[in-house]
Amino acid sequence: MNINKLPGQVRDDIEMQSLLILKHIAEDIVVIGGWAVRAWVGEKHVRHTIDIDGYTEKDKLKYVKNKLKAAGIKNEESEWGIKFYTEYNAPYGLHKNPDDEVKDMIENLELRIEISPPRIYESLTHHYFEFDVNDIVEKYVRAHGSNARFKIKVPPVEALTANKLGLPGDYKNRFDAGVLLPLCDTDKLLEIIRRTDDWADLIKRRTAKTIGRTKNKDDLARHLLINAGIDIKGHIRHLIEINDKLL
């Protein structure tokens, strides 16, 4: 769901509800999705995020499951981990938006939480990316429109970026990789990519399409990157440099 179509007030409220769920399990998981990117880049993460993505050691999955289940959050198991979901509870009055499309989006919106072991399987291929459970960082995170913040556990920026570069090229993944890249040590980034299954091959196959989309002046990720202060030409050069060194 593209929540950019929702009013800013709604997007901020969705983030706050998502963040409250994250706070409930922050001690139990390492965060790897949009919230992890927000923790690393702060205000430059200009997009809103609904979902919580994270990993924990396999023997802790059941504990996290029971903790969220006790909080009234539904779950379903999959071959890669556990998916949780709960309805978004919009404040009174937001359901009455005159725009029918916006109203339907609000009424059908779910907050999703996906927790897996440290080996993350890419949904469209056989590839996997494995995070180092012994290499984590604590960073502060907060929602848009709020000054309240708390600590979460996240991977090092190079590991998070390496993972993002190989994920499907939707606007969120491409934007997240774009704001993370300037923080990375390129040599460390390349080392992580090369040692992780055949993730390098996945990145090489997807980089050309990512560059093509980023060059499109109507591309949403491009607009978000510009709003975040990222130089588009410099970003494309960085992607080409990484791709060339992986060849």
C-alpha positions in Angstrom: 0.0 0.0 0.0 1.3 3.5 -1.0 0.5 5.5 2.1 1.7 8.7 0.4 -1.9 9.1 -0.7 -3.0 9.5 2.9 -3.2 12.9 4.6 -0.1 13.8 6.6 -2.1 13.6 9.9 -3.0 10.0 9.2 0.5 9.0 8.2 1.9 10.4 11.4 -0.7 8.6 13.4 0.0 5.3 11.7 3.7 5.7 12.5 2.9 6.3 16.1 0.8 3.2 16.4 3.5 1.1 14.6 6.2 2.6 16.9 4.2 1.6 20.0 4.2 -2.0 18.8 7.9 -1.8 18.1 8.6 -0.4 21.6 6.8 -3.5 23.0 9.3 -5.9 21.4 12.4 -3.6 21.0 14.5 -5.6 23.5 13.7 -8.9 21.7 14.5 -8.2 18.0 17.0 -6.5 15.7 15.1 -4.1 13.4 16.0 -4.2 9.7 13.1 -2.4 7.9 12.2 1.2 7.5 12.4 1.8 11.2 16.1 0.7 11.1 16.8 3.1 8.3 15.0 5.9 10.2 17.3 5.1 13.2 20.4 5.5 11.0 19.5 8.6 9.0 17.0 10.5 11.2 15.2 13.4 9.4 16.6 12.3 6.0 14.2 9.4 6.2 11.4 11.5 4.7 9.1 8.7 3.9 6.6 7.2 6.4 6.7 3.6 7.4 4.0 1.2 8.5 5.6 -2.2 8.8 8.0 -3.5 11.4 10.6 -5.9 10.0 13.2 -7.6 12.2 15.0 -10.8 13.1 15.8 -12.7 16.3 17.6 -15.9 17.0 15.5 -18.9 16.1 15.0 -20.1 19.7 13.5 -16.7 20.6 10.9 -16.6 17.9 8.3 -18.4 20.1 8.9 -15.9 22.9 8.3 -13.0 20.6 5.2 -14.7 19.1 3.7 -15.2 22.6 4.5 -11.6 23.6 2.7 -10.1 20.6 -0.1 -12.7 20.9 -0.7 -11.6 24.5 -1.0 -8.0 23.2 -3.9 -9.1 21.0 -2.0 -9.1 17.7 -2.9 -11.9 15.3 -0.2 -14.0 13.7 0.4 -16.6 11.0 3.5 -18.7 10.5 5.4 -19.2 7.3 8.4 -21.1 6.1 10.6 -18.1 6.9 9.3 -16.9 10.2 6.2 -15.3 11.6 3.9 -12.6 10.3 1.8 -10.5 12.6 -0.9 -8.1 11.7 -3.4 -5.8 13.5 -5.9 -3.3 12.3 -5.1 0.4 12.3 -7.3 2.2 14.8 -7.9 5.6 13.2 -8.8 8.5 15.6 -12.5 9.6 15.5 -13.2 11.7 12.4 -10.5 10.4 10.1 -12.9 7.8 8.7 -15.1 10.6 7.5 -12.7 11.8 4.9 -14.7 13.0 1.8 -12.3 11.1 -0.5 -13.7 7.6 -0.9 -10.3 6.1 -1.9 -8.6 7.6 1.2 -11.5 6.5 3.4 -11.3 2.9 2.1 -7.5 2.9 2.6 -7.9 4.0 6.2 -10.6 1.5 7.0 -8.7 -1.5 5.5 -5.3 -0.6 6.7 -3.3 -3.1 8.7 -0.1 -2.7 10.7 2.2 -5.7 9.9 5.2 -7.1 11.8 7.4 -9.7 10.2 10.0 -11.5 12.4 12.4 -14.2 11.1 15.7 -15.8 12.0 18.9 -13.9 11.0 18.9 -15.6 7.6 16.5 -13.5 5.5 15.2 -15.2 2.3 14.4 -13.0 -0.7 10.8 -13.6 -1.6 11.1 -13.8 -5.4 14.3 -16.0 -5.7 16.2 -18.6 -3.8 18.7 -16.0 -2.5 19.3 -15.3 1.1 21.0 -12.6 3.2 22.3 -13.5 6.6 22.9 -10.9 9.4 25.6 -11.4 12.0 23.8 -11.8 15.3 26.9 -10.7 17.2 27.2 -7.4 15.3 24.5 -5.0 16.3 24.2 -1.3 17.2 21.8 0.6 19.4 20.3 3.7 17.8 17.4 6.1 18.8 14.3 6.2 16.6 11.2 8.3 16.6 8.0 8.8 14.5 7.4 11.8 12.2 5.5 14.5 14.0 6.8 13.4 17.5 9.8 14.2 19.7 9.4 11.0 21.7 12.2 8.6 21.0 13.7 5.3 22.3 16.5 2.9 21.5 16.2 0.0 19.1 18.8 -2.6 18.0 19.8 -2.4 14.4 22.5 -3.9 12.2 25.6 -1.9 11.2 24.8 0.5 8.4 26.8 -1.5 5.8 24.9 -4.7 6.6 21.6 -2.9 6.4 22.5 -1.2 3.1 23.8 -4.5 1.6 20.5 -6.1 2.4 18.5 -3.2 0.9 20.5 -3.2 -2.3 19.4 -6.8 -3.1 15.7 -6.5 -2.2 13.0 -6.0 -4.9 13.2 -2.5 -6.4 10.1 -0.9 -5.1 10.3 2.8 -4.2 10.8 2.1 -0.5 13.8 -0.2 -0.9 15.4 2.1 -3.5 14.9 5.2 -1.4 16.2 3.5 1.8 19.3 2.3 0.1 19.9 5.8 -1.4 19.8 7.5 2.0 22.0 4.8 3.7 24.7 4.7 1.0 26.4 8.0 2.0 27.0 6.6 5.5 28.7 3.5 4.3 32.3 2.5 4.1 32.3 1.2 0.6 35.0 -1.5 1.3 33.1 -2.8 4.2 29.9 -2.8 2.2 31.4 -4.8 -0.6 32.9 -7.3 1.8 29.5 -8.0 3.3 27.9 -8.3 -0.1 30.5 -10.8 -1.4 30.4 -13.1 1.7 26.7 -13.4 1.8 25.4 -16.4 -0.4 25.1 -15.1 -4.0 23.6 -11.7 -2.9 26.2 -10.0 -5.1 24.7 -11.7 -8.2 21.2 -10.5 -7.1 22.5 -6.9 -6.7 24.3 -6.9 -10.0 21.1 -8.1 -11.8 18.9 -5.4 -10.1 21.3 -2.4 -10.2 20.7 -1.6 -13.9 16.9 -1.4 -13.3 17.4 0.6 -10.2 19.6 3.1 -12.1 17.0 3.3 -14.9 14.2 4.0 -12.5 16.2 6.6 -10.6 16.9 8.5 -13.8 13.2 8.8 -14.5 12.2 12.3 -13.4 8.7 11.1 -12.4 10.0 8.3 -10.1 8.7 8.5 -6.5 12.0 7.2 -5.0 13.9 9.9 -6.9 11.6 12.7 -5.6 12.0 11.4 -2.0 15.8 11.2 -2.4 15.9 14.8 -3.6 13.7 15.8 -0.7 16.2 14.1 1.6 19.1 16.1 0.2 20.6 13.3 -1.9 22.5 14.3 -5.1 20.9 12.1 -7.7 23.9 12.1 -10.1 26.2 11.3 -7.2 23.9 8.5 -6.1 23.9 6.9 -9.5 27.7 7.1 -9.7 27.9 5.4 -6.4 25.6 2.6 -7.6 27.7 2.1 -10.8 30.9 2.0 -8.7 29.5 -0.7 -6.5 28.2 -2.7 -9.5 31.6 -2.4 -11.3 33.5 -3.6 -8.2 31.2 -6.7 -8.0 31.8 -7.7 -11.6 
